[in-house]
Amino acid sequence: MKAKFFSSDFGALVFGREVLIKDQSAELEFCVKDEGVKKEDFLDEKDFWSISLEKIVAEKTKFGRIGIFYDRQNKAIQEFIKKIDSQKFNFERKDRRAEKTPQFISFETQIICEMANEGWADTVEFRRISRKFFRKAKHSHCDTVFFPEVIFGEEKTKKILQHLAGTQMKVFTPRDFFWDYPKLQKEGVTTKRKITINTADNSEFTNLRAEKILCTKLKQIGLM
């Protein structure tokens, strides 16, 4: 499989991990920590927001109360949330306690997205701050929470968030709906894995984060 991913943080690598789980010989190219304009043939987390919410509403939420956690500095997510029309979603009311139409409740977060990017999700500080945000969602009676920033889909981070959310609230990120993206398809079979990582950040630190997120050993930033 061949795929290209773009992100202004390390989130693109989370999608790469999802690919490698199914295809260890995949040919992947990443642009991470890039503040430029995404090239047309690259995918980023924004491409998965709509389909993620559609799947959550149709298949995951029980009561139709969905919390959206977004970093306060993420303007793209804020604009996306403003355009959500709950009337257009396919929501089947299976419980008398459920909403008649899905309710999307947004929660502004601080610090935790940066901590997840820097590899600090598995810390007491991350858990303590995240727990405060989850408390707001619980008070709003959300049964489902969506993190649009795909970095939260890193395996260890996702497990921590789900643990903090408890058993009554499900946590999802764009990674959970990666293979539902209609344009994503295999392009033949490659005989040797090739991973290219372009970064505007420090190459050594990027290499360490890439190995952690991709769960694979990289000889260097560039080709493998």
N, C-alpha and C positions, 0 to 999 in steps of 0.2 A: 504494500500500500504506500502511496505517496500523499503527503499532506504538508501544508504550510500554515503556520500560526503566528499571530501578531499580538503583542500586548505592551502596555506602558509599564507593566510590572513583570513579575515572574509567572503570571497566570497561564500564559500560553503553554508552559511546560506541563501543566496539569493535564491539558488535552493530549499532549504527547505521551504521557504515562498511560492514558486510556487506550491509545493506539497500540503501544508496545505490549500491553497485556494480551491483546489479540494477535498481534503480528510482530514478532521479535525482529523480523528482517525488514521492517518498514523503512522507507526513506523519508526523513523528516527535516524540515527547515523551520527555524524559529527566529523571530525578531522580538527580543525581550528588552524591557526597560527603554523602549523607544518612544519618544515624544513626537515623532513625525507622523506623516499620513500613511495609513495602511494601504498596501498595494492591493490591487483588485483580486489577485489570485490567493490572497492570504485570508484565513478565517480568524475572527477574534470572538470574545465572549458576547459581544453585542448581537452577533448572528444567532445566538442561542436563547436570547431572552424571551422572545415571543413564543417559541415552541415549548420552552420550559414551562411557562405559565399555562399554556394550553394543556399540556400533559398533566400538570399539577391539578388543574381544575377538573379535568375529565376523568382522571384516574387515581389521584392521590389524596386529595382533601375529602374529609368526611362531612364536615359541617360548613365548608365554604368560607372559612375565615382564614385568610392567607396574609401572613406578615412578610413584608419585604424589607430586609436589612441592607442598607447601602451606606457607604462612606460619605460623609458630609461634603467632601471635596469632589465627588464624582458627579460632574454636571451632566454627563451623558445619561446616567441612570435616572437622575432627577427629571430630565426631559422625557425619558421613556415612560416613567410612572405617570406623568401628567396626561399622557395620551392613552392610557389604559381605559378601555370601555368594557365594563363588566357585563354589559348586556350582550356582547358579541361572543361570550364564551359558552362552550357546551358543558353545562353543569346539570347533572341529573341528581335531583334531591332524593337521597336514599334514607334520610333520617328526618323525623318530624322536627327535630331540634336544629336542623340545618337552615342556613339562609336561603331565601328564595332565589337570589342571584349571588354570585361570589362577591365577597367583600375583600378588597385589598387595602391593607393597613400598612403604611410605610413607617419605618423606624430609622432615624439617622444615627449612624455609629461614628465613633472616633477611635483612632489609634489601632484598633484590632486588625484592620486590613494591612496596615504597615507592619505590624508585628508578625502577621502571618507571612508576609513577603520576606521579612528578614529572618524567618526561621525560628520565631519566638512563640509559636503557638503552643508548644508543649512546656509552658511555664505557669507558675502559680499566678503571675500577674495577668497573663492572657485570660486565664480562667476566671479570675476575679472580675475583670472588666466586662468580659462577655456575659457573665452571669447577670450583671446589672441590665444589660440590654434585653436578655431573654425574659427577665422579670416583667418588662413592659409588655412584651408579647403575650405573656401568660395573663396579665391583668386585662388584656383586650380579648382574651379567650380565643386566641389563634390556635388552630389545630395543626397548621402547617406553616413553615418558615422557608423563605427563599432568599439565598444570598446570591445576587447577580454577579458579584466578583468571583471569578472562577478559582482564584487562589485558595479560597476556602474549601475547594474540592480536593485539595491535597489529602491523601489518605489519612494520615495521622490527625490533621486538623479537623477533618470531617467527623472523625470518631469522637474527638473531644467536644465538638459543637453538639453532636447528637446526645452525648452523655449529659451535657449541661442543660439541654432542652428538656430532658426527661422522657418518659415513656408516652406521655399524652400529646407530644408535639413532634412532628416529623420535620427533618431538616433536609433541604435540597439545594444543589448548586447546578450551574449549567452542565457540569460534567455528567450528572446523572441522566441527562437527556442527549448526550453527545451523539449516540448512534441513531437518534431520531431525526437528525438534521437531513433533509431530503437530498441535498447535493453531495453528501458525503458518501463516497463509494470507493471500492478498491480499484486500483489501476494496475492490474497485472501482478506478477510475482517477482520480487527482487531476490537476488541470490546472496547479497551482502548488505547488512544494515549500514545506513549512512545517516548521520545526524549532523546538521549544520546549525550552529547557534551564533547569531549576530547580536551583539549587545552594545549599549551605550554606557553600561556600568563597568565596574572593574572586572576584568576577565577571570581573575582567580576566584573572586567571590561568586561570580556567576557560575563558574564551573562547579563549585561546592554546592550551590543551591540546585543546579541542574541535576547533579548526581543524586541529591536527596529526593527531589521531586520525581524524577524519572525512575528512581530505584535501579539505577544501572551505573556502571563504572565508565567514565569518560576519560580518555587519554589527555585530551586538551579541548579547549573551545575551538570548534571548527568541525573537521570531518572525523568520522569514526566508522 
